[in-house]
Amino acid sequence: MGREFIDMFDEWAETYDDTVTGQDPQYKEVFDKYNEILQAVADAADGYTLEFGVGTGNLSEKLLAKGLDVTGIEPSKEMREHASRKFPQLQLVDGDFLSFPVPGHEVSAIVSTWAFHHLTDEEKEQAISAYAKLLSKGGKIIFADTVFSGAEGRSKLIQEEQDKGHDRLVKDLTTEYYTTMQVLRNIFQTHGFHVTFKQMNRFVYLITAEKA
Ligand SMILES: C[S@@+](CC[C@H](N)C(=O)[O-])C[C@H]1O[C@@H](n2cnc3c(N)ncnc32)[C@H](O)[C@@H]1O
């Protein structure tokens, strides 16, 4: 479920690291401060950690460097192969935000970067509802992703990118399921989380949700 964009990621796997290091001008600002943002997510994680949408493993590397016990979940075969080549020590499984092998013990942190927007708002709520049951008390969901400040912020950002001729980015922003801060806040609060948002670059927010 929620796997409708996987062919694109299979094709992108080999050049993905070039994009996140700013070599594609259309996506330069989306991935601005990439390493700093990954580090902020890793800094907030503790204990047994599930990571969704691992991609080429750049966040996993920071989680492993911190000495955390991590299970990476990634639906794209090509991305999994790429991440495994870079980090053979990473425990990596085929799965997605909604369908994944449920760990036999308590989870302290659930993390993901640049990926949660692949779920519709309805699917986002299903995922958060499932994670609320998996996490221990005080457990955290830490995501970094593009979030619109609201309907007006959405139109403004898309118009600005259109004016720059960033056609591929505009297509992403209008066809994937990027949502607003208010929608995410409601979902997290409904499922018993205290949530905060911190803007990290023009597009991306650090979303930290703690289970009460
Ligand atoms: C833009 S990349 C981000 C990769 C990595 N997290 C990073 O920050 O560089 C998005 C990743 O999410 C994965 N993805 C797409 N749909 C997904 C889903 N439904 N569940 C989990 N991961 C998904 C893609 O295969 C891809 O690896």
The ligand as an SDF file (V2000), in Angstrom:
LIG
                    3D

 27 29  0  0  0  0  0  0  0  0999 V2000
   13.1170   10.9690   -1.5780 C   0  0  0  0  0  0  0  0  0  0  0  0
   13.5870    9.3690   -1.0360 S   0  0  0  0  0  0  0  0  0  0  0  0
   14.2180    9.6460    0.6140 C   0  0  0  0  0  0  0  0  0  0  0  0
   15.2890    8.6450    0.9830 C   0  0  0  0  0  0  0  0  0  0  0  0
   15.9780    8.9030    2.3270 C   0  0  0  0  0  0  0  0  0  0  0  0
   15.0530    8.7810    3.4200 N   0  0  0  0  0  0  0  0  0  0  0  0
   16.6400   10.2680    2.3640 C   0  0  0  0  0  0  0  0  0  0  0  0
   16.2910   11.0870    3.2160 O   0  0  0  0  0  0  0  0  0  0  0  0
   17.5160   10.5180    1.5220 O   0  0  0  0  0  0  0  0  0  0  0  0
   12.0160    8.6050   -0.6700 C   0  0  0  0  0  0  0  0  0  0  0  0
   12.1340    7.1460   -0.2790 C   0  0  0  0  0  0  0  0  0  0  0  0
   10.8450    6.7010    0.1910 O   0  0  0  0  0  0  0  0  0  0  0  0
   10.5660    5.4530   -0.3810 C   0  0  0  0  0  0  0  0  0  0  0  0
    9.1120    5.2670   -0.4240 N   0  0  0  0  0  0  0  0  0  0  0  0
    8.2480    5.5940   -1.3990 C   0  0  0  0  0  0  0  0  0  0  0  0
    6.9940    5.2020   -1.0710 N   0  0  0  0  0  0  0  0  0  0  0  0
    7.0820    4.6300    0.1610 C   0  0  0  0  0  0  0  0  0  0  0  0
    6.1600    4.0010    1.0420 C   0  0  0  0  0  0  0  0  0  0  0  0
    4.8770    3.9060    0.7360 N   0  0  0  0  0  0  0  0  0  0  0  0
    6.6130    3.4910    2.2150 N   0  0  0  0  0  0  0  0  0  0  0  0
    7.9120    3.6230    2.5460 C   0  0  0  0  0  0  0  0  0  0  0  0
    8.8520    4.1740    1.7600 N   0  0  0  0  0  0  0  0  0  0  0  0
    8.4370    4.6780    0.5790 C   0  0  0  0  0  0  0  0  0  0  0  0
   11.2280    5.4890   -1.7560 C   0  0  0  0  0  0  0  0  0  0  0  0
   11.4410    4.2050   -2.3010 O   0  0  0  0  0  0  0  0  0  0  0  0
   12.5170    6.2410   -1.4530 C   0  0  0  0  0  0  0  0  0  0  0  0
   13.5330    5.3770   -1.0600 O   0  0  0  0  0  0  0  0  0  0  0  0
  1  2  1  0
  2  3  1  0
  2 10  1  0
  3  4  1  0
  4  5  1  0
  5  6  1  0
  5  7  1  0
  7  8  2  0
  7  9  1  0
 10 11  1  0
 11 12  1  0
 11 26  1  0
 12 13  1  0
 13 14  1  0
 13 24  1  0
 14 15  1  0
 14 23  1  0
 15 16  2  0
 16 17  1  0
 17 18  1  0
 17 23  2  0
 18 19  1  0
 18 20  2  0
 20 21  1  0
 21 22  2  0
 22 23  1  0
 24 25  1  0
 24 26  1  0
 26 27  1  0
M  CHG  2   2   1   9  -1
M  END
$$$$
